[in-house]
């Protein structure tokens, strides 16, 4: 399973765009990249998933370069309510791999 | 219309006791999970069931025993509780076998062992 490395914490201000980068140098051909968000005292919530290039949904965008050794979660115009821990996960979609959440990136959005 | 629910939300008990945590999902998913999140916020999978069959069984003490009476329920029983078992336990579910994709998590059960 590809190990992921993310910044431990990030600070931002309301209205700014936040980019959180995740490194996964050992990503395998069949691996997908998935991001989750966790608010205090709640379970994680799925944000976005991608395999290559760019994926966008109503919440975020995910940018994946051609070598797929890293990925960037982009949150447009963050608000105070985006303060949370963001987890980057890499793994296969089938049932044969282990599911591991890393330590995540703690994002603090200030007024 | 709660998707994944857990009971109880808080559980305080003494060392050596046996306790259970219950989980139910009404999403029609066929895969359910138990995770443990420790004080450092690391979230680690413990078990996963697919259609009531144990698929993932990580290295956890055999004092922890999951049981899935049906696809919508996954309970966690813990025998002889220890101080180190104090953590938040999350239940989750997804469709189509163990996957990172769109797992739905419950609110968590905070277990405190004294």
Boltz contact constraints between the chains, C-beta under 6 A:
constraints:
  - contact:
      token1: [A, 34]
      token2: [B, 100]
      max_distance: 6.0
  - contact:
      token1: [A, 43]
      token2: [B, 90]
      max_distance: 6.0
  - contact:
      token1: [A, 43]
      token2: [B, 105]
      max_distance: 6.0
  - contact:
      token1: [A, 43]
      token2: [B, 106]
      max_distance: 6.0
  - contact:
      token1: [A, 43]
      token2: [B, 108]
      max_distance: 6.0
  - contact:
      token1: [A, 44]
      token2: [B, 105]
      max_distance: 6.0
  - contact:
      token1: [A, 46]
      token2: [B, 102]
      max_distance: 6.0
  - contact:
      token1: [A, 49]
      token2: [B, 101]
      max_distance: 6.0
  - contact:
      token1: [A, 89]
      token2: [B, 100]
      max_distance: 6.0
  - contact:
      token1: [A, 91]
      token2: [B, 100]
      max_distance: 6.0
  - contact:
      token1: [A, 93]
      token2: [B, 99]
      max_distance: 6.0
  - contact:
      token1: [A, 95]
      token2: [B, 55]
      max_distance: 6.0
  - contact:
      token1: [A, 95]
      token2: [B, 97]
      max_distance: 6.0
  - contact:
      token1: [A, 95]
      token2: [B, 98]
      max_distance: 6.0
  - contact:
      token1: [A, 99]
      token2: [B, 45]
      max_distance: 6.0
  - contact:
      token1: [A, 101]
      token2: [B, 43]
      max_distance: 6.0
